[in-house]
């Protein structure tokens, strides 16, 4: 277990140090994970639905029943590729957001519902896509082809290549200017998250570059703005960065940035082993990612506190580290739970050398809580 380094903003805490939950904790762990997954999934759906309704950074417009609908090519491409290639892929490459694309034989209300499903549904939406395509009465050759979409074949469209780890020609060979390829096999919160994550992992039609720690991250203004209040402000008309093709972020490393991007797009429920949970918790607070904070707190409760079950030797030190992290970042609920657990098992902790290394301020709080608990008992 890594220790707090003097002068560090957030204690260094590496995943994998504490013991994995035992069989007795599996039921508790599964329950907590289901709750977290439902929460993160709902947040992602609501953020994407708001992105559609508020028409944030849209780049394509549809017209049906004398009604205009603004949307995002990237979202349509990754969620309803048959629809995308039929109605957008067959138009001129020069089409702009100011030239509405007509949608034939589909009523405005039905098309609005279709877009809402595309942006927010966590279920299989293939049936909705097929129904819309049928009603548009596409040319039989196109519709029957059924465009077996996958990210390898998408390179046929020069503007929307989804080749994995594809690097633009304007990037040179220096290590400090390469696109970050640190992709993790982490579970997305839903099918919506799984689809959106492909946009990031495959570098699909991004419209902004983010430089962090010598790495370039290719992203989408719309999704960044929908998911993070920090990016929403930065990419609006108020900041100079709103008109730039790239931005540079300070104070985080490329591992933490990649975790944040995986969460923004996919709502991931875990972190890679090399991630610093304390730093990510602090970063989530800075960038207005409440869902990412919940994931970090869940991981701390699971991997450092074993969901506050009976104490074992290897969890004594890890809970103390969790206590320090919660105090440093200001997560009061987690800090209080750690304190209560430590006071409950004070006989095991007072003799631990690791407790002597806890900052005096926190030691004093533990002692005060212990005294209060003894007074209440008496």
ZALOZA-983193 format. One record per residue: residue number from 0; residue in one letter; z, y, x of N, C-alpha, C in turn. Coordinates in pm, whole numbers, plus 50000, padded with zeros to 5 digits. Atoms other than C-alpha are relative to their C-alpha. Layout:
N
ATOM seq type    nw    nv    nu   caw   cav   cau    cw    cv    cu
ATOM NUM    A     Z     Y     X     Z     Y     X     Z     Y     X
...
This chain:
378
ATOM seq type    nw    nv    nu   caw   cav   cau    cw    cv    cu
ATOM   0    X 50000 49880 50085 50000 50000 50000 50000 50124 50088
ATOM   1    X 50009 49881 49918 49894 50331 50148 50110 50098 49964
ATOM   2    X 49892 49903 50021 50159 50599 50189 49946 50140 49982
ATOM   3    X 50037 49860 50014 50156 50966 50106 49991 50060 50139
ATOM   4    X 50016 49935 49872 50019 51157 50401 50050 50143 49989
ATOM   5    X 49941 49867 50002 50194 51478 50492 49891 50104 49984
ATOM   6    X 50096 49894 50024 50009 51777 50356 49890 49962 49903
ATOM   7    X 50104 50043 50092 49789 51571 50125 50026 50053 49860
ATOM   8    X 49984 49946 50134 49726 51715 49780 50047 49894 49902
ATOM   9    X 49965 50110 50089 49745 51383 49602 50026 49877 50085
ATOM  10    X 49971 50119 49921 49904 51065 49736 49881 49906 50005
ATOM  11    X 50107 50097 49984 49659 50812 49871 50044 49870 49936
ATOM  12    X 49965 50124 50068 49661 50508 49644 49874 49917 49984
ATOM  13    X 50119 50082 50004 49408 50232 49691 50018 49885 49903
ATOM  14    X 49998 50111 50093 49327 49988 49415 49998 49869 50076
ATOM  15    X 49999 50132 49939 49389 49628 49496 50124 49974 50081
ATOM  16    X 49879 50019 49922 49712 49687 49686 50106 49925 49922
ATOM  17    X 49900 50072 50078 49950 49584 49405 49944 49866 49954
ATOM  18    X 50042 50131 50049 49940 49236 49260 49926 50009 49869
ATOM  19    X 50073 50006 50126 49704 49146 48981 50092 49950 49890
ATOM  20    X 49915 50040 50111 49855 49100 48637 50009 49849 49989
ATOM  21    X 49980 50143 50016 50003 48754 48588 49955 49958 49862
ATOM  22    X 50043 50051 50129 49918 48529 48296 50085 50055 49887
ATOM  23    X 49912 49947 50103 50220 48661 48110 49963 50139 49956
ATOM  24    X 50039 49864 50033 50063 49006 48114 49861 50008 49939
ATOM  25    X 50138 49998 50047 49718 48905 47995 49990 50055 49859
ATOM  26    X 50007 49952 50138 49792 48967 47629 50021 50152 49995
ATOM  27    X 49975 49856 49994 49936 49310 47704 49879 50073 50057
ATOM  28    X 50114 49938 49935 49646 49387 47934 49877 50006 49910
ATOM  29    X 50114 50002 50089 49381 49283 47682 50014 50101 49887
ATOM  30    X 49975 49904 50107 49541 49492 47410 49978 50143 50048
ATOM  31    X 50016 49866 49945 49556 49801 47632 49853 50029 50031
ATOM  32    X 50141 49979 49965 49198 49751 47748 49914 50022 49874
ATOM  33    X 50073 49980 50125 49066 49717 47392 50023 50141 49946
ATOM  34    X 49968 49865 50048 49245 50037 47296 49925 50104 50083
ATOM  35    X 50067 49906 49912 49106 50219 47600 49849 50000 49975
ATOM  36    X 50144 50012 50022 48754 50088 47541 49957 50070 49872
ATOM  37    X 50032 49936 50127 48757 50204 47180 50007 50152 50012
ATOM  38    X 49983 49855 49983 48883 50549 47280 49887 50061 50080
ATOM  39    X 50105 49947 49913 48635 50603 47562 49864 49990 49932
ATOM  40    X 50127 50018 50071 48348 50465 47353 49981 50106 49893
ATOM  41    X 50009 49899 50106 48425 50700 47065 49977 50139 50060
ATOM  42    X 50019 49871 49934 48449 50998 47302 49855 50017 50044
ATOM  43    X 50139 49993 49955 48108 50917 47449 49906 50023 49883
ATOM  44    X 50084 49984 50119 47951 50884 47104 50008 50142 49944
ATOM  45    X 49981 49865 50054 48099 51213 46985 49939 50106 50090
ATOM  46    X 50059 49904 49905 47993 51398 47300 49848 50001 49989
ATOM  47    X 50146 50007 50010 47634 51274 47268 49951 50054 49866
ATOM  48    X 50038 49947 50131 47624 51357 46898 50007 50152 50000
ATOM  49    X 49989 49854 49987 47743 51709 46977 49885 50056 50084
ATOM  50    X 50114 49960 49918 47474 51731 47245 49875 50018 49914
ATOM  51    X 50114 49991 50090 47214 51665 46975 50013 50116 49903
ATOM  52    X 49981 49899 50104 47363 51892 46710 49996 50142 50055
ATOM  53    X 49997 49866 49941 47417 52188 46942 49875 50032 50081
ATOM  54    X 50129 49980 49933 47072 52143 47101 50019 50054 50142
ATOM  55    X 49968 49957 49864 47209 52171 47454 49894 49951 50097
ATOM  56    X 50101 50033 49897 46938 52182 47724 49895 49902 49949
ATOM  57    X 50105 50087 50053 46677 52019 47500 49868 50024 50072
ATOM  58    X 50128 49986 49932 46329 51956 47638 49883 49943 49920
ATOM  59    X 50108 50046 50086 46126 51821 47345 50035 50037 49856
ATOM  60    X 49980 49960 50140 46078 51934 46983 49907 49919 49910
ATOM  61    X 50079 50076 50099 45961 51729 46683 49991 50082 49871
ATOM  62    X 50021 49930 50127 45826 51853 46352 49967 49900 49892
ATOM  63    X 50029 50083 50117 45840 51676 46017 50052 50069 49875
ATOM  64    X 49960 49935 50125 45856 51807 45660 50034 50147 50021
ATOM  65    X 49979 49858 49969 45835 52162 45797 50138 50027 50062
ATOM  66    X 49870 49988 49935 46161 52099 45983 49986 49964 50147
ATOM  67    X 50005 50023 49856 46206 52119 46361 50126 49928 50048
ATOM  68    X 49888 50073 49939 46426 51880 46560 49985 50003 50152
ATOM  69    X 50002 49995 49854 46512 51937 46925 50078 49882 50057
ATOM  70    X 49937 50119 49941 46602 51644 47149 49979 49998 50150
ATOM  71    X 50005 50014 49855 46607 51513 47506 49916 49878 50036
ATOM  72    X 50091 50108 49964 46329 51304 47657 50072 49883 50065
ATOM  73    X 49932 50107 49926 46562 51110 47887 50077 49908 49906
ATOM  74    X 49922 50080 50093 46787 50996 47601 49908 49912 49916
ATOM  75    X 50095 50077 50080 46490 50887 47391 49936 49889 50083
ATOM  76    X 50063 50099 49913 46330 50707 47685 50088 49878 50022
ATOM  77    X 49912 50111 49965 46635 50498 47763 50052 49926 49877
ATOM  78    X 49944 50062 50120 46745 50427 47405 49893 49943 49906
ATOM  79    X 50108 50047 50090 46420 50395 47205 49866 50012 50073
ATOM  80    X 50120 49988 49916 46142 50334 47460 49869 49983 49924
ATOM  81    X 50123 50017 50078 45884 50210 47206 49964 50130 49930
ATOM  82    X 50020 49871 50066 45925 50529 47005 49957 50105 50101
ATOM  83    X 50030 49899 49897 45919 50737 47322 49855 49989 50047
ATOM  84    X 50133 50014 49944 45598 50593 47463 49891 50019 49895
ATOM  85    X 50101 49979 50104 45420 50606 47131 49982 50148 49969
ATOM  86    X 50013 49863 50049 45502 50961 47028 49999 50104 50112
ATOM  87    X 49998 49905 49889 45566 51130 47364 49906 49955 50111
ATOM  88    X 50082 50051 49891 45392 50906 47614 49852 50014 49975
ATOM  89    X 50142 49986 50032 45060 50946 47431 49954 50145 49995
ATOM  90    X 50036 49858 50003 45073 51325 47438 49968 50046 50140
ATOM  91    X 50036 49944 49870 44958 51547 47718 50124 50021 50085
ATOM  92    X 49888 49978 49909 45180 51570 48024 50041 50146 50004
ATOM  93    X 49971 49857 49993 45165 51946 47987 50079 50050 49880
ATOM  94    X 49928 49957 50120 45350 51951 47655 50134 50059 50037
ATOM  95    X 49873 49934 49972 45654 52179 47653 50088 49996 49879
ATOM  96    X 49904 49999 50110 45962 52223 47442 49958 50096 49889
ATOM  97    X 50043 49901 50099 45782 52507 47262 49885 49948 49915
ATOM  98    X 50110 50057 50077 45507 52281 47127 50051 49879 49922
ATOM  99    X 49945 50111 50079 45646 52066 46843 49903 49882 49990
ATOM 100    X 50078 50123 50015 45526 51705 46825 50014 49955 49855
ATOM 101    X 49990 50041 50142 45441 51605 46467 50042 49855 49987
ATOM 102    X 49957 50136 50034 45614 51298 46324 49949 49971 49860
ATOM 103    X 50068 50025 50127 45396 51158 46051 50076 49899 49913
ATOM 104    X 49950 50095 50102 45517 50988 45731 50149 49969 50010
ATOM 105    X 49855 50018 49991 45888 51030 45805 50066 50127 49946
ATOM 106    X 49933 49884 50058 46106 51257 45593 50102 50058 50097
ATOM 107    X 49911 49928 49908 46324 51515 45762 50140 49938 50005
ATOM 108    X 49866 50058 50004 46652 51361 45646 50004 49866 50072
ATOM 109    X 50005 50130 49935 46548 51018 45764 49987 50015 50151
ATOM 110    X 50018 49980 49856 46438 51148 46103 50128 50055 50063
ATOM 111    X 49873 49950 49948 46764 51340 46145 50100 49886 50017
ATOM 112    X 49911 50116 49991 46959 51021 46073 49962 49910 50116
ATOM 113    X 50048 50081 49889 46743 50831 46320 50046 50057 50133
ATOM 114    X 49958 49937 49875 46816 51081 46598 50152 49987 50020
ATOM 115    X 49855 50013 49989 47189 51072 46522 50040 49860 50042
ATOM 116    X 49974 50139 49961 47185 50693 46552 49965 49979 50146
ATOM 117    X 50043 50014 49861 46993 50712 46880 50104 50058 50095
ATOM 118    X 49909 49930 49910 47243 50952 47031 50143 49946 49996
ATOM 119    X 49858 50031 50012 47569 50805 46907 50034 49854 49970
ATOM 120    X 49967 50136 50041 47540 50442 46794 50033 49911 50118
ATOM 121    X 49960 50096 49897 47718 50176 46998 49943 49861 49971
ATOM 122    X 50056 50129 50039 47522 49898 46827 49852 49992 50040
ATOM 123    X 50142 50020 49974 47173 49755 46872 49920 50084 49901
ATOM 124    X 50074 49909 50087 46934 50018 46738 49851 49965 49994
ATOM 125    X 50141 50040 49997 46610 49822 46778 49938 50002 49861
ATOM 126    X 50054 50003 50135 46569 49778 46402 49965 50140 49950
ATOM 127    X 50028 49862 50040 46589 50154 46344 49874 50050 50068
ATOM 128    X 50117 49958 49925 46332 50212 46615 49872 49939 49942
ATOM 129    X 50117 50068 50055 46091 49955 46470 49960 50059 49865
ATOM 130    X 50027 49944 50132 46124 50105 46121 49930 50136 50013
ATOM 131    X 50061 49870 49981 46042 50455 46244 49857 49985 50051
ATOM 132    X 50135 50022 49946 45744 50327 46443 49903 49952 49892
ATOM 133    X 50085 50047 50109 45610 50145 46137 49960 50114 49907
ATOM 134    X 50028 49891 50093 45638 50453 45922 49907 50105 50059
ATOM 135    X 50091 49904 49937 45455 50664 46175 49858 49947 50002
ATOM 136    X 50133 50061 50006 45162 50423 46130 49927 50018 50132
ATOM 137    X 50062 49991 49869 45091 50398 46499 49875 49916 50002
ATOM 138    X 50120 50081 49983 44758 50259 46613 50041 49856 50026
ATOM 139    X 49958 50140 49993 44776 49885 46581 50008 49948 50141
ATOM 140    X 49997 50049 49862 44699 49829 46946 50128 50037 50071
ATOM 141    X 49877 49955 49934 44999 50032 47054 50120 49930 49940
ATOM 142    X 49882 50056 50065 45243 49899 46796 50012 49851 50026
ATOM 143    X 49993 50143 49979 45152 49534 46840 50034 49964 50142
ATOM 144    X 49969 50026 49859 45187 49564 47212 50149 49989 50021
ATOM 145    X 49854 50005 50003 45559 49619 47146 50062 50037 50134
ATOM 146    X 49951 49942 49875 45592 49775 47493 50131 49939 50047
ATOM 147    X 49881 50070 49949 45834 49532 47654 50061 50084 50111
ATOM 148    X 49949 49900 49906 46030 49811 47817 50100 49942 50097
ATOM 149    X 49899 50023 49899 46211 49762 48141 49979 50101 50109
ATOM 150    X 50003 49890 49905 46285 49988 48431 49908 49976 50119
ATOM 151    X 50097 50025 49896 46047 49816 48670 49861 50044 49956
ATOM 152    X 50133 49968 50049 45741 49865 48448 49984 50147 49966
ATOM 153    X 50006 49860 50040 45830 50223 48363 49932 50087 50105
ATOM 154    X 50066 49922 49896 45672 50336 48690 49856 50033 49963
ATOM 155    X 50135 49969 50044 45340 50337 48504 49987 50145 49957
ATOM 156    X 50000 49858 50033 45440 50684 48388 50043 50077 50123
ATOM 157    X 49972 49934 49872 45423 50910 48693 50118 50095 49991
ATOM 158    X 49892 49903 50013 45673 51159 48553 50134 49936 49972
ATOM 159    X 49876 50061 50042 45931 50906 48445 50022 49865 50067
ATOM 160    X 49980 50123 49925 45958 50648 48718 50147 49964 50003
ATOM 161    X 49862 50045 50002 46275 50441 48688 50026 49899 50109
ATOM 162    X 49979 50094 49892 46241 50248 49010 50139 50017 50058
ATOM 163    X 49864 49994 49952 46588 50161 49134 50004 50062 50139
ATOM 164    X 49976 49932 49873 46706 50388 49417 49876 50074 50050
ATOM 165    X 50119 49928 49955 46371 50569 49422 50041 50136 50053
ATOM 166    X 49965 49874 49936 46392 50869 49652 49877 50089 50004
ATOM 167    X 50112 49907 50006 46176 51175 49610 49942 50025 50137
ATOM 168    X 50068 49980 49873 45922 51261 49876 50056 50117 50078
ATOM 169    X 49952 49883 49929 46091 51589 49957 50133 49975 50070
ATOM 170    X 49874 50031 49933 46400 51409 50088 49968 49945 50137
ATOM 171    X 50029 50049 49867 46402 51359 50460 50087 49880 50033
ATOM 172    X 49934 50125 49963 46544 51064 50651 50140 50018 50054
ATOM 173    X 49865 49980 49947 46869 51222 50764 50103 49944 49904
ATOM 174    X 49898 50062 50083 47180 51043 50639 50069 50099 49909
ATOM 175    X 49923 49904 50078 47337 51365 50517 49919 50058 49884
ATOM 176    X 50079 49945 50110 47054 51437 50274 49947 49891 49906
ATOM 177    X 50047 50109 50084 46998 51095 50115 50070 50000 49866
ATOM 178    X 49939 50018 50131 47057 51031 49750 50107 49893 50010
ATOM 179    X 49892 50099 49997 47384 50848 49696 49955 49874 49928
ATOM 180    X 50035 50128 50059 47316 50480 49633 50121 49910 49981
ATOM 181    X 49878 50077 50019 47678 50372 49590 50016 49966 49852
ATOM 182    X 49991 50041 50140 47631 50197 49257 50093 49882 49985
ATOM 183    X 49896 50100 50017 47911 49984 49122 49975 49915 49877
ATOM 184    X 50011 50092 50114 47918 49685 48892 50124 50015 49914
ATOM 185    X 49885 49967 50083 48162 49843 48648 49961 49994 49853
ATOM 186    X 50027 50019 50141 48191 49777 48276 49990 50133 49925
ATOM 187    X 50010 49881 50085 48057 50057 48051 50081 49980 49872
ATOM 188    X 49918 50008 50120 48250 50137 47735 49924 49943 49881
ATOM 189    X 50077 50041 50117 47964 50047 47500 49853 49980 50039
ATOM 190    X 50144 50010 49976 47593 49975 47465 49939 50137 50025
ATOM 191    X 50045 49864 49975 47537 50348 47448 50027 50038 50146
ATOM 192    X 49967 49971 49861 47718 50385 47781 49914 49921 50097
ATOM 193    X 50083 50082 49913 47520 50099 47931 49859 50058 50011
ATOM 194    X 50133 49939 49997 47192 50265 47833 49999 50130 50080
ATOM 195    X 49997 49871 49932 47290 50612 47953 50023 49984 50150
ATOM 196    X 49972 50021 49858 47419 50474 48281 49872 49968 50077
ATOM 197    X 50127 50029 49934 47066 50353 48357 49930 50129 50043
ATOM 198    X 50061 49873 49963 46952 50714 48358 50050 50048 50136
ATOM 199    X 49941 49956 49874 47190 50785 48644 49968 49903 50113
ATOM 200    X 50019 50099 49895 47161 50460 48840 49854 49992 50044
ATOM 201    X 50142 50011 49969 46780 50453 48821 49934 50133 50033
ATOM 202    X 50054 49867 49969 46740 50827 48886 49883 50034 49908
ATOM 203    X 50106 49981 50099 46538 50861 48567 49990 50147 49956
ATOM 204    X 50034 49862 50040 46380 51206 48507 50118 50096 50005
ATOM 205    X 49890 49903 49989 46675 51411 48639 49946 50142 50006
ATOM 206    X 50044 49861 49993 46662 51789 48621 50094 50088 50082
ATOM 207    X 49913 49924 49911 46938 51891 48862 50055 49908 50108
ATOM 208    X 49941 50074 49889 47069 51780 49201 50138 50056 50029
ATOM 209    X 49864 49959 49965 47437 51788 49296 50030 49949 50141
ATOM 210    X 49967 50038 49863 47536 51790 49662 50151 49991 50016
ATOM 211    X 49858 50024 49978 47874 51641 49747 50015 49916 50127
ATOM 212    X 49962 50083 49884 48007 51525 50082 49876 49946 50074
ATOM 213    X 50120 50042 49929 47660 51514 50240 49908 49909 49924
ATOM 214    X 50083 50087 50082 47510 51313 49953 49939 50080 49885
ATOM 215    X 50065 49935 50114 47267 51412 49680 50009 49908 49878
ATOM 216    X 49987 50072 50127 47338 51304 49321 49902 50061 49901
ATOM 217    X 50101 49953 50096 47051 51330 49073 50056 49982 49859
ATOM 218    X 49933 50003 50131 47168 51413 48722 49920 50076 49895
ATOM 219    X 50063 49936 50115 47083 51563 48383 50093 50109 49947
ATOM 220    X 49918 49887 50045 47207 51906 48278 50063 49974 49863
ATOM 221    X 49953 50019 50137 47238 51806 47914 50121 49907 49995
ATOM 222    X 49891 50096 50006 47458 51503 47970 50123 50052 50074
ATOM 223    X 49887 49939 49929 47675 51682 48227 50072 50101 49910
ATOM 224    X 49941 49897 50086 47728 51969 47982 50071 49941 49880
ATOM 225    X 49939 50062 50117 47804 51740 47690 50130 49931 50032
ATOM 226    X 49886 50083 49965 48061 51538 47880 50112 50075 50072
ATOM 227    X 49901 49929 49918 48240 51796 48098 50002 50148 49967
ATOM 228    X 49988 49857 50029 48370 52139 48002 49972 50084 50125
ATOM 229    X 50027 49930 49874 48346 52239 48369 49850 50017 50020
ATOM 230    X 50145 49992 49983 47977 52156 48392 49936 50079 49887
ATOM 231    X 50054 49923 50112 47914 52304 48048 50002 50149 50031
ATOM 232    X 49989 49859 49964 48038 52640 48175 49909 50032 50119
ATOM 233    X 50078 49974 49878 47868 52610 48515 49850 50006 49971
ATOM 234    X 50143 50010 50026 47528 52521 48369 49955 50085 49883
ATOM 235    X 50037 49906 50105 47535 52785 48096 49949 50128 50065
ATOM 236    X 50053 49876 49947 47400 53136 48133 50100 50086 50072
ATOM 237    X 49895 49916 49943 47733 53266 48261 50007 49990 50154
ATOM 238    X 49987 50022 49857 47714 53122 48613 49864 50004 50067
ATOM 239    X 50125 49995 49925 47453 53167 48883 49935 49863 50011
ATOM 240    X 50052 50136 49986 47421 52787 48909 49913 49957 49882
ATOM 241    X 50074 50041 50120 47272 52774 48559 49849 50008 50019
ATOM 242    X 50143 49984 49979 46933 52885 48689 49951 49932 50128
ATOM 243    X 50037 50066 49876 46937 52685 49012 49963 49855 49977
ATOM 244    X 50041 50139 50010 46781 52345 49071 50102 49906 50062
ATOM 245    X 49896 50084 49940 47088 52223 49258 50131 50077 50003
ATOM 246    X 49868 49941 49984 47461 52285 49286 50074 49922 50107
ATOM 247    X 49919 50063 49897 47715 52207 49556 50146 50004 49956
ATOM 248    X 49859 50009 50039 48068 52087 49479 50085 49975 50123
ATOM 249    X 49907 50013 49889 48361 52111 49717 50129 49932 49953
ATOM 250    X 49867 50053 50031 48695 51934 49734 50004 49857 49955
ATOM 251    X 50003 50141 50034 48580 51582 49645 49903 49929 50094
ATOM 252    X 50092 50075 49915 48408 51306 49839 49898 49926 49914
ATOM 253    X 50110 50060 50075 48100 51108 49744 50045 49879 49918
ATOM 254    X 49950 50114 50077 48301 50803 49628 50058 50050 49868
ATOM 255    X 49940 49944 50121 48500 51012 49381 49894 50059 49908
ATOM 256    X 50108 49944 50080 48186 51192 49268 49923 49891 49928
ATOM 257    X 50075 50108 50062 48008 50865 49202 50080 49936 49886
ATOM 258    X 49916 50050 50108 48303 50739 48997 49991 50094 49880
ATOM 259    X 50009 49903 50109 48292 51060 48794 49866 49989 49929
ATOM 260    X 50131 50009 50062 47918 51024 48736 49986 49871 49918
ATOM 261    X 50003 50124 50077 47956 50661 48629 50078 50015 49869
ATOM 262    X 49924 49980 50123 48217 50773 48378 49925 50094 49905
ATOM 263    X 50072 49905 50084 48015 51070 48251 49888 49932 49924
ATOM 264    X 50114 50065 50063 47716 50850 48179 50041 49873 49923
ATOM 265    X 49974 50131 50058 47868 50510 48102 50137 49980 49941
ATOM 266    X 49865 50020 50049 48234 50563 48018 50063 49874 50060
ATOM 267    X 49950 50121 49933 48338 50301 48276 50151 49987 49980
ATOM 268    X 49859 50029 50027 48678 50134 48235 50076 49958 50125
ATOM 269    X 49935 50037 49874 48752 50053 48601 49947 50088 50111
ATOM 270    X 50045 49930 49881 48719 50205 48947 49970 49898 50110
ATOM 271    X 50022 50089 49886 48581 50049 49266 50125 49993 50088
ATOM 272    X 49879 50024 49921 48838 49913 49511 50031 50115 50095
ATOM 273    X 49977 49896 49900 48788 50196 49760 50032 50137 49940
ATOM 274    X 49973 49872 50064 48854 50468 49505 50148 50036 50007
ATOM 275    X 49864 49948 49999 49167 50684 49531 50035 50044 49858
ATOM 276    X 49970 49974 50141 49316 50677 49182 50066 50136 49982
ATOM 277    X 49933 49871 50011 49537 50978 49244 49902 50116 50009
ATOM 278    X 50100 49894 49986 49245 51192 49360 49909 50006 49878
ATOM 279    X 50086 50002 50119 49032 51081 49066 50073 50059 49880
ATOM 280    X 49921 49943 50109 49312 51168 48825 50003 50152 50010
ATOM 281    X 50000 49855 49977 49331 51515 48978 49862 50059 49972
ATOM 282    X 50137 49955 50022 48951 51548 48972 49966 50004 49851
ATOM 283    X 50027 50005 50143 48934 51445 48606 50059 50121 49928
ATOM 284    X 49936 49884 50059 49175 51723 48518 49921 50127 50031
ATOM 285    X 50076 49882 49957 48973 51979 48714 49869 50014 49925
ATOM 286    X 50132 49994 50061 48641 51887 48555 50002 49979 49848
ATOM 287    X 49990 50008 50145 48772 51859 48199 49956 49868 49943
ATOM 288    X 50037 50134 50044 48725 51483 48166 50126 49927 49953
ATOM 289    X 49879 50061 50052 49012 51373 47944 49990 49848 49995
ATOM 290    X 50018 50144 50005 48867 51027 47902 50017 49934 50135
ATOM 291    X 49984 50053 49865 48852 50974 48277 50147 49999 50040
ATOM 292    X 49856 49998 49975 49218 51074 48297 50066 49879 49934
ATOM 293    X 49942 50115 50069 49300 50806 48040 49970 49870 50074
ATOM 294    X 50035 50121 49924 49113 50544 48244 50086 49990 50125
ATOM 295    X 49919 50000 49879 49298 50646 48561 50145 49963 49970
ATOM 296    X 49863 50032 50039 49635 50631 48384 50013 49853 49963
ATOM 297    X 50002 50143 50034 49547 50289 48242 50001 49915 50126
ATOM 298    X 50007 50077 49876 49461 50162 48591 50133 50007 50076
ATOM 299    X 49869 49987 49935 49787 50297 48732 50104 49914 49929
ATOM 300    X 49905 50082 50075 49986 50132 48455 49976 49851 50023
ATOM 301    X 50034 50141 49983 49800 49804 48504 50022 49952 50143
ATOM 302    X 50003 50050 49863 49759 49776 48880 50121 50040 50084
ATOM 303    X 49885 49956 49923 50065 49966 49000 50133 49973 49930
ATOM 304    X 49876 50018 50074 50318 49910 48725 50007 49869 49923
ATOM 305    X 50003 50125 50077 50215 49576 48573 50048 50021 49857
ATOM 306    X 49961 49964 50137 50263 49749 48238 50152 49997 49982
ATOM 307    X 49854 49986 50003 50635 49790 48325 50070 49875 49950
ATOM 308    X 49934 50127 50030 50724 49425 48294 50117 49981 50097
ATOM 309    X 49886 50028 49912 51009 49257 48486 49964 50028 50145
ATOM 310    X 50030 49963 49861 51037 49375 48846 49980 49879 50091
ATOM 311    X 50019 50095 49891 50899 49170 49134 49986 50082 50127
ATOM 312    X 49990 49925 49875 50921 49266 49499 49876 50084 50029
ATOM 313    X 50121 49927 49964 50558 49370 49536 49971 50118 49906
ATOM 314    X 50022 49888 50090 50573 49607 49235 50098 50114 50020
ATOM 315    X 49902 49894 49981 50879 49804 49348 49938 50118 50072
ATOM 316    X 50063 49893 49924 50686 50002 49606 49886 50064 49922
ATOM 317    X 50116 49946 50071 50377 50040 49388 50041 50091 49885
ATOM 318    X 49954 49913 50108 50573 50185 49097 50051 50133 50055
ATOM 319    X 49959 49875 49937 50729 50438 49331 49879 50086 50036
ATOM 320    X 50122 49926 49969 50380 50536 49444 49939 50058 49873
ATOM 321    X 50050 49950 50127 50272 50566 49082 50084 50119 49953
ATOM 322    X 49911 49890 50036 50575 50787 49019 49962 50128 50075
ATOM 323    X 50038 49884 49918 50469 51018 49305 49867 50057 49953
ATOM 324    X 50131 49955 50047 50109 51033 49182 50015 50075 49868
ATOM 325    X 49982 49937 50131 50216 51114 48824 50066 50137 50015
ATOM 326    X 49932 49872 49976 50445 51389 48954 49906 50101 50063
ATOM 327    X 50091 49909 49929 50178 51536 49183 49893 50056 49908
ATOM 328    X 50108 49958 50088 49911 51552 48914 50052 50060 49870
ATOM 329    X 49940 49943 50120 50148 51643 48632 49979 49918 49875
ATOM 330    X 50012 50088 50117 50109 51341 48404 50142 49965 49954
ATOM 331    X 49858 50010 50037 50445 51374 48231 50035 49867 49935
ATOM 332    X 49970 50125 50070 50422 51066 48010 50011 49883 50099
ATOM 333    X 49996 50107 49900 50345 50834 48303 50119 50018 50092
ATOM 334    X 49884 49973 49915 50610 51002 48518 50128 49957 49930
ATOM 335    X 49879 50036 50075 50871 50955 48244 50015 49849 49988
ATOM 336    X 49994 50145 50010 50782 50588 48198 50043 49936 50131
ATOM 337    X 49960 50051 49868 50813 50526 48572 50148 50025 50025
ATOM 338    X 49860 49964 49980 51147 50706 48581 50091 49907 49919
ATOM 339    X 49917 50087 50085 51287 50504 48290 50008 49859 50055
ATOM 340    X 50004 50136 49947 51179 50178 48447 50081 49989 50128
ATOM 341    X 49924 49999 49875 51327 50271 48785 50150 50006 49973
ATOM 342    X 49858 49990 50035 51659 50372 48628 50050 49869 49941
ATOM 343    X 49961 50127 50060 51666 50051 48428 50026 49893 50105
ATOM 344    X 49988 50099 49893 51630 49848 48748 50049 50064 50129
ATOM 345    X 49958 49920 49883 51814 50087 48980 50060 49914 50110
ATOM 346    X 49937 50084 49898 52000 49807 49158 49898 49945 50098
ATOM 347    X 50106 50052 49912 51672 49678 49297 49940 50111 50085
ATOM 348    X 50070 49892 49932 51541 50020 49397 50083 50068 50108
ATOM 349    X 49921 49919 49907 51832 50188 49572 50001 49939 50141
ATOM 350    X 49996 50065 49869 51825 49933 49853 49863 49993 50067
ATOM 351    X 50134 50007 49945 51452 49962 49908 49974 50116 50097
ATOM 352    X 50034 49895 49904 51333 50151 50214 49896 50096 49941
ATOM 353    X 50103 49915 50060 51040 50280 50011 50060 50110 49914
ATOM 354    X 49937 49895 50080 51279 50469 49783 50050 50114 50087
ATOM 355    X 49955 49896 49907 51414 50654 50085 49886 50094 50039
ATOM 356    X 50116 49918 49965 51060 50781 50148 49950 50086 49885
ATOM 357    X 50038 49919 50115 51031 50930 49801 50049 50144 50023
ATOM 358    X 49957 49860 49983 51042 51314 49808 50137 50026 49937
ATOM 359    X 49863 49973 50049 51400 51445 49763 50005 50051 49857
ATOM 360    X 50002 49945 50135 51306 51634 49447 49993 49888 49896
ATOM 361    X 50014 50110 50093 51200 51310 49276 50123 49910 50004
ATOM 362    X 49877 50079 49989 51502 51121 49411 50111 50062 49915
ATOM 363    X 49896 49931 50075 51727 51382 49257 49981 49981 49850
ATOM 364    X 50027 50020 50142 51556 51347 48919 50038 49858 49957
ATOM 365    X 49963 50139 50031 51603 50970 48932 50152 49986 49988
ATOM 366    X 49853 50008 50001 51974 51010 49012 50057 50067 49876
ATOM 367    X 49952 49928 50119 52022 51264 48734 49978 49917 49874
ATOM 368    X 50028 50083 50116 51856 51033 48483 50092 49879 49997
ATOM 369    X 49908 50113 49993 52071 50743 48603 50139 50041 49952
ATOM 370    X 49868 49951 50041 52388 50949 48560 50005 50021 49849
ATOM 371    X 50004 49978 50144 52280 51051 48210 50003 49870 49923
ATOM 372    X 50001 50129 50069 52213 50691 48116 50137 49934 50004
ATOM 373    X 49866 50058 49989 52557 50583 48242 50099 50073 49908
ATOM 374    X 49913 49920 50087 52725 50867 48053 49979 49962 49855
ATOM 375    X 50029 50036 50139 52549 50775 47730 50055 49863 49964
ATOM 376    X 49945 50132 50025 52659 50413 47769 50150 50004 49981
ATOM 377    X 49853 49989 50006 53022 50509 47828 50044 50075 49873
